[in-house]
Amino acid sequence: MKKLNVALIGYGRSGCDIHGAFLKSADNDICNVVAVVENDPARAEAAKKDFGCDTYRSYTELLGRRDIDFVVNASYSDLHYPVTKDLLAHGFKVLCEKPLCKTPEMVQDLIDTAKAGNTEFTIFHQYRYNDYYIKMKELLDAGTIGQVKLVRNWQNGFNRRYDWQTLIYRDAGSMRNNAAHYIEEVMCLAGTDEMPKVDSHLAIWNAVGDAEDYVFVVLSYPNGVRYELEVNPSDAFGADEPLFRIYGTRGTMQVYSDHIRLKYFLDSECPQPVLEHRSIHHEDGSPAYCDNHIRWHEETVKLEADAWNAFGKCTNRFYHDWYDHLVKGAELFMKPEHVKVEIAIMCEVERQNPLVQKFTKPDYVI
Ligand SMILES: NC(=O)c1ccc[n+]([C@@H]2O[C@H](COP(=O)([O-])OP(=O)(O)OC[C@H]3O[C@@H](n4cnc5c(N)ncnc54)[C@H](O)[C@@H]3O)[C@@H](O)[C@H]2O)c1
């Protein structure tokens, strides 16, 4: 099989532990890492050891190379836009980490730049390749819990972050870093790229930077379905929460990364109740409450997944589909136009919750 030559920018938690982990693995039968751009000498050394590839301090050193099939931009979030734009302008194909950029106008600029350079890019939103998402979507589409009315999503834990992901000047914070994945998933559950009504709350609870670590976003779509997403850094019982709890007219679904619990009834076994305007009574004449005599069905669907498989299985699936797109002309999985709406939703949340920037980039930081 033809292998594609890849250059990685950034060899940190994403570049090394997510992209690098896949690229080093036996599952990678499609790419060769030919260059890593990393300005931290120790991280560059680690990349050289892992891949035996060229290493550079600046991505501009890639621009003269003609042997690179695509570049992975896993640098700091605020560098995604300028670096991706420059790479596209030089004709490179780019797989950019999330968040792609700050505003929908910037997304459009990247789309236009790619078009002008006769090239293309995608965004590394890999979560929809999770087994839980694929199965959850299948069960919802089959109507197992009836008509969906409310979808709740949690990403809770007890966290006191102190890294760059707490800084506004880095385009960081828990919405663009964490909630972004689930906003993207929810847009697909809603089945539309139209802009929903947004109600939200952002706050800083435990993080030491100036970007939010508490996020609550409600997305309401014209079909009446409401999606609630929370990132809560003060939830010491967060591990008990499912990823999703979904409420339908015939039951409820709880979605975990390694299993899905369903409790539902069948219309055939539980006829629609008939409206009664008078007080209701038992057969003996005593007062009664509504009793639908629901015959519940309970199921647990086990998933062939680790407790958290986003970083292994999903990366493998994402890269293989991206490869099929580039080499065999298959449809692009993560389209920039779709991500443009995700970014517009995040901008609306920030408009509703202006935070004050307290920190600027020190000289010793790139
Ligand atoms: N899709 C996911 O599941 C996922 C998971 C983690 C991180 N991310 C994203 O990946 C990006 C990187 O995050 P991280 O957690 O890996 O950060 P990190 O701090 O662990 O790593 C970033 C690395 O990039 C290097 N770097 C940054 N800018 C550079 C530049 N211009 N030139 C050369 N080297 C540069 C840094 O020295 C560092 O080693 C972020 O945008 C983050 O949102 C995505």
The ligand as a MOL file (V3000), in Angstrom:
LIG
                    3D

  0  0  0     0  0            999 V3000
M  V30 BEGIN CTAB
M  V30 COUNTS 44 48 0 0 0
M  V30 BEGIN ATOM
M  V30 1 N -8.0370 15.9560 19.6330 0
M  V30 2 C -7.7100 15.6860 20.8900 0
M  V30 3 O -8.2200 14.7450 21.5040 0
M  V30 4 C -6.6650 16.5280 21.5530 0
M  V30 5 C -6.0800 16.0800 22.7500 0
M  V30 6 C -5.0550 16.8660 23.3190 0
M  V30 7 C -4.6990 18.0530 22.7310 0
M  V30 8 N -5.3260 18.4730 21.5880 0 CHG=1
M  V30 9 C -4.9420 19.7470 20.9520 0
M  V30 10 O -3.5830 19.6500 20.5290 0
M  V30 11 C -2.9330 20.9060 20.6330 0
M  V30 12 C -1.6340 20.7400 21.4390 0
M  V30 13 O -1.9900 20.4370 22.7630 0
M  V30 14 P -1.0540 19.5540 23.7040 0
M  V30 15 O -1.8970 19.1510 24.8600 0
M  V30 16 O -0.3550 18.5260 22.8830 0 CHG=-1
M  V30 17 O 0.0120 20.6340 24.1830 0
M  V30 18 P 1.4830 20.3410 24.7260 0
M  V30 19 O 1.8900 21.5650 25.4750 0
M  V30 20 O 1.5580 19.0380 25.4400 0
M  V30 21 O 2.3550 20.1790 23.4070 0
M  V30 22 C 2.5500 21.1810 22.4780 0
M  V30 23 C 3.9430 20.9440 21.9050 0
M  V30 24 O 4.0660 21.7130 20.7380 0
M  V30 25 C 5.3050 22.4110 20.7590 0
M  V30 26 N 5.0530 23.6060 19.9600 0
M  V30 27 C 4.0210 24.4540 20.1040 0
M  V30 28 N 4.0490 25.3830 19.1440 0
M  V30 29 C 5.1200 25.0990 18.3630 0
M  V30 30 C 5.6670 25.6970 17.2030 0
M  V30 31 N 5.1290 26.7740 16.6380 0
M  V30 32 N 6.7900 25.1740 16.6660 0
M  V30 33 C 7.3390 24.0720 17.2170 0
M  V30 34 N 6.8610 23.4500 18.3140 0
M  V30 35 C 5.7520 23.9710 18.8770 0
M  V30 36 C 5.5820 22.6610 22.2380 0
M  V30 37 O 6.9700 22.8440 22.4900 0
M  V30 38 C 5.0310 21.3870 22.8710 0
M  V30 39 O 6.0050 20.3670 22.9710 0
M  V30 40 C -3.9370 21.8330 21.3110 0
M  V30 41 O -4.4960 22.6670 20.3480 0
M  V30 42 C -4.9840 20.9140 21.9080 0
M  V30 43 O -6.2620 21.5120 21.9290 0
M  V30 44 C -6.2850 17.7220 20.9960 0
M  V30 END ATOM
M  V30 BEGIN BOND
M  V30 1 1 1 2
M  V30 2 2 2 3
M  V30 3 1 2 4
M  V30 4 1 4 5
M  V30 5 2 4 44
M  V30 6 2 5 6
M  V30 7 1 6 7
M  V30 8 2 7 8
M  V30 9 1 8 9
M  V30 10 1 8 44
M  V30 11 1 9 10
M  V30 12 1 9 42
M  V30 13 1 10 11
M  V30 14 1 11 12
M  V30 15 1 11 40
M  V30 16 1 12 13
M  V30 17 1 13 14
M  V30 18 2 14 15
M  V30 19 1 14 16
M  V30 20 1 14 17
M  V30 21 1 17 18
M  V30 22 2 18 19
M  V30 23 1 18 20
M  V30 24 1 18 21
M  V30 25 1 21 22
M  V30 26 1 22 23
M  V30 27 1 23 24
M  V30 28 1 23 38
M  V30 29 1 24 25
M  V30 30 1 25 26
M  V30 31 1 25 36
M  V30 32 1 26 27
M  V30 33 1 26 35
M  V30 34 2 27 28
M  V30 35 1 28 29
M  V30 36 1 29 30
M  V30 37 2 29 35
M  V30 38 1 30 31
M  V30 39 2 30 32
M  V30 40 1 32 33
M  V30 41 2 33 34
M  V30 42 1 34 35
M  V30 43 1 36 37
M  V30 44 1 36 38
M  V30 45 1 38 39
M  V30 46 1 40 41
M  V30 47 1 40 42
M  V30 48 1 42 43
M  V30 END BOND
M  V30 END CTAB
M  END
